[in-house]
Amino acid sequence: MYSTLNASSAVPLNAKIYFAHPYASWERGTNENTNGLIRPYIPKSSNFMHLTKVDILFIENRLNSLPRKCIGFIQPIFKKSLLHLILESERT
């Protein structure tokens, strides 16, 4: 059911892939931070089968509405909108 990602996947994608070591959370900063943001909504060892699409969209919206330091304290949802506006203005 699950596919395995390995270094050979980088060739057809023309992308660099970095693998973190098991149990080395400091190598996955953004991932671990995002997990921490999700935990209030979905506690550890929760059964994801009970989540509805509405539940997931609610959590997604909440996370995308949080200002992020890495993008100048702009909310990701607005960053996407701003990028879209810039790209549209460059086309005209």
C-alpha positions as a Markdown table, in Angstrom:
| # | Residue | x | y | z |
|---|---|---|---|---|
| 1 | Met | 0.0 | 0.0 | 0.0 |
| 2 | Tyr | 2.8 | 2.4 | 0.8 |
| 3 | Ser | 5.5 | 3.2 | -1.7 |
| 4 | Thr | 9.2 | 3.6 | -0.7 |
| 5 | Leu | 11.0 | 6.8 | -1.5 |
| 6 | Asn | 14.7 | 6.2 | -2.2 |
| 7 | Ala | 17.6 | 8.1 | -3.7 |
| 8 | Ser | 16.9 | 6.8 | -7.2 |
| 9 | Ser | 13.7 | 8.9 | -7.1 |
| 10 | Ala | 15.8 | 12.0 | -7.3 |
| 11 | Val | 16.9 | 11.3 | -10.9 |
| 12 | Pro | 13.6 | 11.3 | -12.7 |
| 13 | Leu | 12.3 | 14.2 | -10.6 |
| 14 | Asn | 15.5 | 16.2 | -11.1 |
| 15 | Ala | 15.3 | 17.0 | -7.4 |
| 16 | Lys | 17.6 | 16.7 | -4.4 |
| 17 | Ile | 16.2 | 14.5 | -1.7 |
| 18 | Tyr | 17.5 | 14.6 | 1.9 |
| 19 | Phe | 16.8 | 11.9 | 4.4 |
| 20 | Ala | 16.7 | 12.5 | 8.1 |
| 21 | His | 18.1 | 10.0 | 10.5 |
| 22 | Pro | 15.6 | 8.0 | 12.5 |
| 23 | Tyr | 14.8 | 9.6 | 15.9 |
| 24 | Ala | 16.7 | 12.8 | 15.0 |
| 25 | Ser | 14.0 | 15.3 | 15.3 |
| 26 | Trp | 16.5 | 18.2 | 15.1 |
| 27 | Glu | 17.0 | 17.3 | 11.4 |
| 28 | Arg | 13.4 | 17.8 | 10.6 |
| 29 | Gly | 12.7 | 21.3 | 12.1 |
| 30 | Thr | 9.8 | 22.4 | 10.0 |
| 31 | Asn | 8.2 | 19.0 | 10.1 |
| 32 | Glu | 8.4 | 18.8 | 13.9 |
| 33 | Asn | 7.1 | 22.3 | 14.3 |
| 34 | Thr | 4.1 | 21.6 | 12.1 |
| 35 | Asn | 3.4 | 18.4 | 14.1 |
| 36 | Gly | 3.4 | 20.5 | 17.2 |
| 37 | Leu | 0.9 | 22.9 | 15.6 |
| 38 | Ile | -1.4 | 20.0 | 14.6 |
| 39 | Arg | -1.3 | 18.3 | 18.1 |
| 40 | Pro | -3.9 | 20.5 | 19.7 |
| 41 | Tyr | -6.4 | 19.4 | 17.0 |
| 42 | Ile | -5.3 | 15.8 | 16.6 |
| 43 | Pro | -3.6 | 14.3 | 19.7 |
| 44 | Lys | -1.0 | 11.6 | 19.4 |
| 45 | Ser | -2.3 | 8.1 | 18.8 |
| 46 | Ser | -5.6 | 9.4 | 17.4 |
| 47 | Asn | -7.4 | 7.4 | 14.7 |
| 48 | Phe | -7.3 | 9.4 | 11.5 |
| 49 | Met | -10.2 | 7.3 | 10.2 |
| 50 | His | -12.6 | 9.3 | 12.3 |
| 51 | Leu | -11.6 | 12.6 | 10.8 |
| 52 | Thr | -13.9 | 14.1 | 8.2 |
| 53 | Lys | -12.9 | 16.2 | 5.3 |
| 54 | Val | -14.4 | 19.2 | 7.1 |
| 55 | Asp | -12.2 | 18.5 | 10.2 |
| 56 | Ile | -9.1 | 18.4 | 8.0 |
| 57 | Leu | -10.0 | 21.6 | 6.1 |
| 58 | Phe | -10.6 | 23.3 | 9.4 |
| 59 | Ile | -7.2 | 22.4 | 10.7 |
| 60 | Glu | -5.6 | 23.3 | 7.4 |
| 61 | Asn | -7.3 | 26.7 | 7.4 |
| 62 | Arg | -6.2 | 27.4 | 11.0 |
| 63 | Leu | -2.5 | 26.5 | 10.2 |
| 64 | Asn | -2.5 | 28.6 | 7.0 |
| 65 | Ser | -3.9 | 31.5 | 9.0 |
| 66 | Leu | -0.9 | 31.6 | 11.4 |
| 67 | Pro | 1.7 | 34.2 | 10.7 |
| 68 | Arg | 5.1 | 32.6 | 10.0 |
| 69 | Lys | 8.5 | 34.1 | 10.8 |
| 70 | Cys | 10.2 | 32.6 | 7.7 |
| 71 | Ile | 7.9 | 34.6 | 5.4 |
| 72 | Gly | 8.1 | 37.9 | 7.2 |
| 73 | Phe | 5.2 | 37.2 | 9.6 |
| 74 | Ile | 2.7 | 37.0 | 6.8 |
| 75 | Gln | 0.0 | 34.4 | 6.9 |
| 76 | Pro | 0.7 | 31.6 | 4.4 |
| 77 | Ile | -2.8 | 31.9 | 3.0 |
| 78 | Phe | -2.1 | 35.6 | 2.1 |
| 79 | Lys | 1.4 | 34.8 | 0.9 |
| 80 | Lys | -0.2 | 32.5 | -1.7 |
| 81 | Ser | -2.7 | 35.2 | -2.7 |
| 82 | Leu | 0.0 | 37.9 | -3.0 |
| 83 | Leu | 2.1 | 35.6 | -5.1 |
| 84 | His | -0.8 | 34.9 | -7.4 |
| 85 | Leu | -1.5 | 38.7 | -7.7 |
| 86 | Ile | 2.2 | 39.4 | -8.5 |
| 87 | Leu | 2.3 | 36.6 | -11.2 |
| 88 | Glu | -0.9 | 37.9 | -12.7 |
| 89 | Ser | 0.3 | 41.5 | -12.9 |
| 90 | Glu | 3.6 | 40.3 | -14.6 |
| 91 | Arg | 1.6 | 38.6 | -17.3 |
| 92 | Thr | -0.2 | 41.8 | -18.3 |
